[in-house]
Every structure is written in C-alpha cells, then in structure tokens.
Amino acid sequence: MNYSPLLISLKAAIISTAINFFLGIYSAFLVSRTKKLKGIMDGILTLPLVLPPTVVGFFLLILLGKNSIIGRTLLRFNTSIMFSQAATIISATVVSFPLMYRTARGAFEQLDKDIINVARTLGLSEHKIFRKIILPNSFSNIMAGTILTFARSLGEFGATIMIAGNIPGKTQTMSVVIYSAVQAGNRHLAYNWVILMASISLVIMILMNKFETNKTYNMGKGGNQHSLCKYEKKTR
C-alpha cells in the first residue's frame, strides 16, 4: 500500500491549519470589533463554508489559473500553482478557514463584556486585554475550532480535485485516492483508505470532545473572572 496520499493529506492539513489558526483568530477579532459592514464581511469570510467545494474550486481556478493575473505573473518565473502540492494546501486552507473563523468569533463574542471593561479600567492596553483576557478564556473554543479545521482540511476533495488534480505521489490526497479506487473498481484499496480516514476522524472527534469537556469545566469555575483575578493579583 502506497502511503503517499496520507503524507500529502497530512502536509496540506497541517500547513493549512497553521495558516488558518492565526488568520482565523485575527479575522474573527477584527470582525467582532467592527460595527460598519459587519454582516457583509462575515458573509464573505463564511462563504466557503456554504458553497459546494467544487464551486470554491472553480473560483480558485479562475483566480489562480494560467489566464489569471496571478497565473500569468507566476508563468514569467516558470512557476504555476495549478496541479501542485501548493494547490492542495490552498484549497484546504480556503475551504476550512470558515470553521476556524466562526469558532473564534463565537468565542470572542460570548465573553462577558464587563470583564473586558474592567480590564480597561485597570489600565490594560487592547493588546494585553486580547493576550491576557480574551485568548485564555477562548482557549477551549479555539482549540476545538483548530481540530475541526484540521479534520476539514484532511478530508478536502472538491476544491482539491479542481485545482490540484489527481497526480499520484504529488497531489493525490486520501479523499482523491478513495474516489480513484472506486472509479477503478478497486474496492479493497478504497476500503483500506476509508478505514484509515474513519479512524483518524474518530480520534479527532475524541480530542474535540475533550476540549468541549474542559470548556464546560472552566465555565463552571468562572473562567473570565479567574483570568482577571490572576492579573489583579500580579498587579498588586
């Protein structure tokens, strides 16, 4: 059994999750603090979540294809994103981004605003409030979003097949190899990859449930107040 689809999928999922971790948290924080055009910004950032993956792949094809501005610019340097491992990373990043963004934004907006206002009266800058109050109290939600983002990236198919193709050893991910095996009538190979993906998904769900349990436990202990009290003790 050739394990290159597993390695390609893991590489795309890890890199896209790392990108979305920072990009999703930053975007969620900006949108949660925005008052004007908030609905439009949120709709645009969430769009890949509601669109079929093949439609997302089509938009990426238009944006990154050889006839696009980006594509023509890259061709001048004898480089192309299409049908490369970079394409698998880009498709996984775009499709999974809304999960990280929506989870982080929901966590930020659920925080008690009075706690943040009290932190401001204590002289904390907005940067310190974000780092010492908002992030610690949103940790469980953010980690759950990170796990979901990784799972979505790992199983991405529609956009990947559109812009990365099905090149064995290069762009053939686990989802793509399952599709190819079924098309070729190789049920044994398809079963092997399905069992592997199902096992990975089960582990991911167990991890997510663990963070959900920790979130409930921390809320029961009064997470927001706990973080603020810790800072007050340090300033005394």
N, C-alpha and C positions, 0 to 999 in steps of 0.2 A: 504494500500500500504506500503510495507516494504522499508524504505529509506536507508537500509544498503549499497546498491550499490552506492548511491550518496556519502555517507560518505567515503566509501573505495576509490572511484574515486577522491574525493577532497583531501584525505590524500595523495594518491600517486602523484597527480598533484602538490600539494603544496610542498611536500618534494623534488620531482624530479626537480621542477622549481628552488627551492632554491639551490640545488646542481649545476644545470646547469648554474645558474646566475654567480656564482664565477668561476666554471670550464670553462665555455664557454668564459667568458671575458679573463681569464688568458691564455687559449689556443689560442684565437684569437690574443692577444697581442704578444705572443711568435712567432706564425706563421708569423704575419705581419712584424716582425723584422728579420725573418730568411731569408737567401739567398740560402743556400745549402739545397737540398732535400725539398724545399718548396712545390712543386707540389705533391710529394708523401705524405708528412704529411697532406696536405689539403685533398687529396683524401681519406686517411684513416679516417680522422675525419668526412668527409662528407658522407662516405659510407652508414651509416644507413638511410640517407635521400633518397637515390636512390634505395636501396634494398627493396624488399617486406617485410613487417613486419614479415611474417611467416618465412622468411629466417633469419632475425635478431633473431627471437625466436629460430630457430634451432641452430644458433651459440651460443646463450646463454645457450641452453640446453646442448650442448657439453661442454661448458666452466664451467658450474655450476652444471651439473648433478652429480648423485651419483658416476659415474665411472670416473669423472674428478679428478684432483689433489685437487682442491678446495672442491669438494663434499666429497671426501674421508677424507680430513682433518677435515671438519665440522662434519662428522659422528663419528669421535673419541670423539667428545664432545656432541654426541647425538643431533646434530643440522643439519638442512637441509634448504637450501634456497628455493628449489623447492616446489611449491604449498603452498606458504606462502604469507603474505602481503608484506614481503620484496621483493618477486619476482615481485609483481605488481609495486613496486617502481623502481626496477632495470630496468624492461622492459620499463617503462615510461621514465626513465632517458636516457637510451641508444637511444631510438627512437627519442626523442625530442631534444637531445643535438645538432645535426647539425643546427637546427634553431637558437639557441642562438649563437652558434659559428659563423655561416655565417653572421648573422646580425651584431654582434660586430666587426667582421673582416672587413666587408664592411664599417662600420662607421669609424674605425681606419684608413683605407687606403684612405678614402675620405678627411681626414683632410689636410689642407694646410701645407705642409712640411716646408715652410718658417716660419710659425708661431712657429713650434717646434724648428727650428734652432735659431730663435731669442730668444726663451726662454732659450736655452742653453747658448747663449752669455750673458744673464742676470745673469747667474750663477746658474740656477736651476738644481738640480740633476735629473736623469732619473725618480726617484720615484716621485718627485714633479711635473715633467712635466706630468707624467701619471695621477696623482691625481688632479692637478690644471688646466691642459690644455686639455688633451685628454678625460678624463672621462666627464667633464662638457659639452664639445662640442659634445659628443656622447650620451648624456643622452636620448634624444628622441628616437634614434635608438635602444639603449639598452633596453629601456622600451617597445618599440614595439616588440623587439625580446623576451622579457620576457613574454609578453602577448601571443604571438604566441606559445611559448614553453609551457605555461600553458594549452592553448587550445589543443595542440597536445597531451600532457600528459593525459588530461582529457578524450580524445576520443580514447586512445590507445586500440587496440583489438588484432591484430595478434600475436605480441610477448607475450602479456599477457596470451592469451589462451594456448600458447605453454608451458610456464614455470610456470604459476600460476594456470592454470586450471579454473574450474568453480565451486567453492565451496561457496554456499550461506552463507552470513554473514562473510566470510573470504577473499575470493579472487574474488568474483563476482562483477565486476565493472558495470557501466551503459551500456557500449557497449556490454559486455558479457550477461547481463540480457536481453537486446533487442534481441540479437541473440537467446538466450534460449527461449524467449517468442514466437518468430516467429517459431522456430522449433517445439514448443509445440502447435502451432495454437492459442495461446492466443493473438489475435490482440489488444484487449483492453489494456492489460498490455504494449504491445510494443508501442502503440500509446502514452500512458502516459509518458513513458520514452523518446520517440523520441521528444515529445513536450518540455519536460524539458530540454533535451540536446540542442535542437534548440534555446530555449530561452536563455540559458547560452551562447551559441555561438554568438547569436546576441549581447548580452551585451559586450562580449569580442571584437567583431568587432567594436562596437561603441567606446570602450575605445582605441583601436588601431588607429582608425581614428582620435581621439582626439590628440594622441601623434604625428601622422603624420602632423596634422594641426599646432601643436606647433613647430614641426621641421621646417616646411616651414616658419613660422613666425620668428623663431630665425635666420634662414639663411638670411632672408631679412634684419634683423637688424645687420648682420655681427657678428655671434656668436663667431668665432675664435678670431677676433680682440678684441671683447668685453671682453673675458676672459683674454687675455693678458694685455689689458689696466688696468683691475682691479688689476692684480698683480703688474703692474708697479706703480700704484698709492700707493699700500701698501708698496712698497719698497722705496718710496721717503721720 
